[in-house]
Amino acid sequence: MEFTLNSRISGKLEFFAPNGGGYVRLTSGEKPGTLGQQICERGGFMGSTLSCGPDIDSLARVARKWQKQRLQDKSDD
């Protein structure tokens, strides 16, 4: 399943998780689906990986939380 998040700050972010839930990935044109980077806690790509449940609402919740943490981490610089 896929979820797209449009943000004025981050632009278009596309997230992917397998159809029964699992690890969430940030995809791009060059790295679609399971080739995308796994997202992790605190808005990064290293550390404890994030996963979602079997429905699109769960994927959307994880994606929004990750993006919010990523923006907060960048504002602390």
C-alpha positions in Angstrom: 0.0 0.0 0.0 1.1 3.5 -0.7 0.5 6.9 1.0 1.5 10.3 -0.3 2.0 13.3 2.0 2.1 16.8 0.4 3.9 19.4 2.5 4.7 23.0 1.8 8.0 22.5 3.6 9.1 19.0 2.6 7.3 18.8 -0.7 5.8 15.5 -1.9 6.8 12.4 0.2 5.7 9.0 -0.9 5.6 6.1 1.6 5.2 2.4 1.0 4.4 -0.6 3.1 3.5 -4.2 2.1 -0.2 -4.9 1.9 -0.5 -6.6 5.3 1.5 -4.0 7.1 5.2 -4.1 7.9 8.2 -1.8 7.7 7.5 1.6 6.1 9.8 3.0 3.4 10.2 6.4 1.9 10.1 5.9 -1.9 11.3 8.0 -4.8 11.3 7.8 -8.6 14.6 6.0 -8.5 13.8 3.7 -5.6 10.1 2.7 -5.7 8.4 0.2 -3.3 10.7 -2.0 -1.3 13.8 -0.3 -2.7 13.1 2.9 -0.8 14.8 3.8 2.4 13.3 2.4 5.6 12.1 5.2 7.9 13.2 5.1 11.6 12.4 6.7 14.9 13.1 10.4 15.4 12.6 11.3 11.7 15.7 9.6 10.4 16.9 6.6 8.4 19.1 5.0 11.0 18.0 3.3 14.3 14.8 1.6 15.2 12.7 1.0 12.0 9.1 2.0 12.0 6.3 -0.3 10.9 2.6 0.0 10.4 -0.5 -2.1 10.6 -2.5 -3.7 7.8 -4.6 -0.6 6.8 -3.9 2.7 5.1 -4.8 4.7 8.2 -2.0 3.0 10.1 0.5 3.8 7.3 -0.7 7.5 7.2 -0.3 7.8 11.0 3.2 6.5 10.9 4.2 8.7 7.9 2.8 11.9 9.5 4.5 11.2 12.8 7.8 10.5 11.1 7.6 13.7 9.0 6.7 15.8 12.0 9.7 14.4 14.0 12.0 15.0 11.0 10.9 18.6 10.8 11.4 19.1 14.6 14.8 17.6 14.4 15.9 19.9 11.6 14.6 23.0 13.5 16.8 22.1 16.5 20.0 22.6 14.4 
